[in-house]
Amino acid sequence: MYMKENVTIKQVLEETDETERKALYNQYVKQTTPTFSCVANTCRAFLVGGSICLIGEALNRLFQSFDLDKKTAGYWTTLILVAAAIVLTGLGWYSKLAKFAGAGSVVPITGFANSVASPAVEFRAEGQVFGIGCKIFTIAGPVILYGVFASWLLGLLYWLGKLVGIF
């Protein structure tokens, strides 16, 4: 519409009235807003999240085949998944996976490892103390805080329930 050369946005806005400005803005928003398919997003999340869980189960079975007990095999599986998520975060690949998979990449173990490692990678240029030390729990900190608080509260309620004979 306003494709003349050397015309600034300010000049365009001054030449148009309020309703035309709103129409232009709405047209701009419609053109630049990405469209999403709920079905496609759900399928990608299911496939990626399921694949991460499948890898975890395969690792667990592999470790059990080495004559490790179920608990020890679970520890090794957790360690490998966390280490893999941290390495992928450091290489910048986990963010690409998260962009593709959405919620599917937030499988508890790998998603939490990514939420701790990504601020450390992002703020490493600011130094060990003020960069990594201060920023490492910016994403995971609230999860840890409210997780500990919720477990404390539920433990207190359970203890009170035991005292009065509910449990």
C-alpha positions in Angstrom: 0.0 0.0 0.0 2.7 2.5 1.0 5.6 1.2 -1.0 6.9 4.6 -2.2 10.6 5.1 -1.9 12.1 7.2 0.9 8.8 7.1 2.9 9.3 6.5 6.7 6.9 4.8 9.0 6.3 8.1 10.8 5.2 9.7 7.5 2.8 6.9 6.8 1.3 7.1 10.3 0.9 10.9 9.9 -0.9 10.5 6.6 -3.4 7.9 7.8 -6.3 8.3 10.1 -6.9 6.2 13.2 -9.1 3.5 11.7 -6.8 3.0 8.8 -3.8 2.8 11.2 -5.6 0.1 13.1 -6.4 -1.8 9.9 -2.8 -1.6 8.8 -1.6 -2.7 12.2 -4.0 -5.7 12.3 -2.9 -6.7 8.8 0.7 -6.5 9.9 0.0 -8.6 13.0 -1.9 -11.2 10.9 1.0 -11.5 8.5 3.8 -11.8 11.1 2.0 -14.0 13.7 3.0 -17.6 13.2 0.2 -20.1 12.9 0.3 -23.4 14.9 -1.3 -26.7 14.4 -2.4 -28.2 17.7 -2.4 -31.7 16.3 1.1 -31.3 14.8 2.4 -29.8 18.0 0.9 -32.7 20.0 2.3 -35.3 17.7 5.8 -33.8 17.8 5.7 -33.5 21.6 4.5 -37.1 21.9 7.2 -38.4 19.5 10.1 -36.6 21.1 9.0 -37.1 24.7 8.2 -40.7 24.0 11.6 -41.2 22.3 13.4 -39.7 25.3 11.5 -42.1 27.6 12.1 -45.0 25.2 15.9 -44.2 25.3 15.7 -44.1 29.1 13.9 -47.5 29.2 16.4 -49.0 26.8 19.3 -47.8 28.9 17.6 -49.1 32.1 17.1 -52.6 30.5 20.7 -52.5 29.2 22.1 -51.8 32.6 19.9 -54.5 34.1 21.3 -56.9 31.6 24.8 -56.2 33.1 23.5 -57.8 36.3 22.8 -54.5 38.0 19.9 -54.5 40.4 16.9 -52.3 39.3 17.8 -49.4 41.6 21.4 -49.2 40.5 20.3 -49.5 36.8 17.9 -46.6 37.4 20.7 -44.5 38.9 22.9 -45.1 35.9 20.0 -44.4 33.5 19.3 -41.1 35.3 23.0 -40.2 35.2 23.3 -40.8 31.4 20.1 -38.9 30.6 21.1 -35.9 32.7 24.7 -35.9 31.2 23.3 -36.2 27.7 20.9 -33.3 28.2 23.7 -31.1 29.6 26.0 -31.9 26.7 23.2 -31.2 24.2 22.5 -27.9 26.0 26.1 -26.9 25.9 26.3 -27.7 22.2 23.1 -25.6 21.6 21.2 -28.6 20.2 18.7 -29.0 23.1 17.2 -25.6 22.4 16.6 -26.7 18.7 15.0 -29.9 20.0 12.8 -27.9 22.4 11.8 -25.6 19.6 10.7 -28.5 17.5 9.2 -30.7 20.2 7.7 -28.1 22.5 6.5 -29.7 25.7 7.9 -33.1 24.6 11.4 -32.0 25.4 10.4 -31.1 29.0 10.5 -34.7 30.1 11.3 -34.4 33.8 14.9 -35.5 33.9 16.2 -34.0 30.7 14.1 -30.9 30.9 15.3 -30.2 34.4 18.9 -30.7 33.4 18.5 -28.3 30.5 16.9 -25.7 32.8 19.9 -25.8 35.1 22.5 -26.0 32.3 21.2 -23.3 29.9 21.5 -20.3 32.2 25.0 -21.5 33.1 26.0 -21.6 29.4 24.3 -18.3 28.7 25.9 -16.3 31.5 29.4 -17.9 31.5 30.9 -14.8 30.0 30.0 -12.9 33.1 32.4 -15.0 35.2 32.2 -17.9 37.6 30.6 -16.1 40.5 28.4 -13.3 39.0 27.7 -15.3 35.8 27.3 -19.0 36.5 27.0 -18.9 40.2 24.3 -16.2 40.3 22.3 -17.3 37.3 22.5 -21.1 37.3 19.2 -21.5 39.1 17.2 -18.7 37.5 14.9 -21.2 35.7 15.2 -24.2 38.0 15.3 -22.3 41.3 11.5 -21.7 41.6 10.9 -25.4 40.8 13.3 -26.4 43.6 11.9 -23.9 46.0 8.2 -24.8 45.5 9.0 -28.5 45.3 10.7 -28.4 48.7 8.0 -26.2 50.1 5.2 -28.5 48.8 6.9 -31.6 50.1 7.4 -29.9 53.5 3.7 -28.9 53.6 2.5 -32.3 52.6 4.8 -33.9 55.2 3.4 -31.7 57.8 -0.2 -32.5 56.9 0.7 -36.2 56.9 2.3 -35.9 60.3 -0.8 -34.0 61.7 -3.0 -36.6 60.1 -1.1 -39.4 61.8 -1.4 -37.6 65.2 -5.2 -37.3 65.0 -5.6 -40.8 63.6 -6.6 -40.0 60.0 -3.8 -42.1 58.5 
